[in-house]
Amino acid sequence: MIGLKVKKYLDEKGIKYSFLSEKIGMPMNLLSPLLNGKRKMSVEEYFTICEALGVSVDTFSPENESEEDGKEVV
């Protein structure tokens, strides 16, 4: 799910969830389930999160998966 990819990105970049929560104006009790894959992310929420992080909307798409076990995920 997209939320798990966003969470991984935040962890890798050292960005606190509370920072994102404040930046997008979403309370932690709504953001947390998104990042843990327990709630589906709307298109509007996704675009808002990408904008807040300063990343392309393609950043978390399946085509941009990193290499795993030496094989590129397509």
Secondary structure as a PSIPRED ss2 file (coil, helix, strand):
# PSIPRED VFORMAT (PSIPRED V4.0)

   1 M C   1.000  0.000  0.000
   2 I H   0.000  1.000  0.000
   3 G H   0.000  1.000  0.000
   4 L H   0.000  1.000  0.000
   5 K H   0.000  1.000  0.000
   6 V H   0.000  1.000  0.000
   7 K H   0.000  1.000  0.000
   8 K H   0.000  1.000  0.000
   9 Y H   0.000  1.000  0.000
  10 L H   0.000  1.000  0.000
  11 D H   0.000  1.000  0.000
  12 E H   0.000  1.000  0.000
  13 K H   0.000  1.000  0.000
  14 G C   1.000  0.000  0.000
  15 I C   1.000  0.000  0.000
  16 K C   1.000  0.000  0.000
  17 Y H   0.000  1.000  0.000
  18 S H   0.000  1.000  0.000
  19 F H   0.000  1.000  0.000
  20 L H   0.000  1.000  0.000
  21 S H   0.000  1.000  0.000
  22 E H   0.000  1.000  0.000
  23 K H   0.000  1.000  0.000
  24 I H   0.000  1.000  0.000
  25 G C   1.000  0.000  0.000
  26 M C   1.000  0.000  0.000
  27 P C   1.000  0.000  0.000
  28 M H   0.000  1.000  0.000
  29 N H   0.000  1.000  0.000
  30 L H   0.000  1.000  0.000
  31 L H   0.000  1.000  0.000
  32 S H   0.000  1.000  0.000
  33 P H   0.000  1.000  0.000
  34 L H   0.000  1.000  0.000
  35 L H   0.000  1.000  0.000
  36 N C   1.000  0.000  0.000
  37 G C   1.000  0.000  0.000
  38 K C   1.000  0.000  0.000
  39 R C   1.000  0.000  0.000
  40 K C   1.000  0.000  0.000
  41 M C   1.000  0.000  0.000
  42 S C   1.000  0.000  0.000
  43 V H   0.000  1.000  0.000
  44 E H   0.000  1.000  0.000
  45 E H   0.000  1.000  0.000
  46 Y H   0.000  1.000  0.000
  47 F H   0.000  1.000  0.000
  48 T H   0.000  1.000  0.000
  49 I H   0.000  1.000  0.000
  50 C H   0.000  1.000  0.000
  51 E H   0.000  1.000  0.000
  52 A H   0.000  1.000  0.000
  53 L H   0.000  1.000  0.000
  54 G C   1.000  0.000  0.000
  55 V C   1.000  0.000  0.000
  56 S C   1.000  0.000  0.000
  57 V C   1.000  0.000  0.000
  58 D C   1.000  0.000  0.000
  59 T C   1.000  0.000  0.000
  60 F C   1.000  0.000  0.000
  61 S C   1.000  0.000  0.000
  62 P H   0.000  1.000  0.000
  63 E H   0.000  1.000  0.000
  64 N H   0.000  1.000  0.000
  65 E C   1.000  0.000  0.000
  66 S C   1.000  0.000  0.000
  67 E C   1.000  0.000  0.000
  68 E E   0.000  0.000  1.000
  69 D C   1.000  0.000  0.000
  70 G C   1.000  0.000  0.000
  71 K E   0.000  0.000  1.000
  72 E C   1.000  0.000  0.000
  73 V C   1.000  0.000  0.000
  74 V C   1.000  0.000  0.000
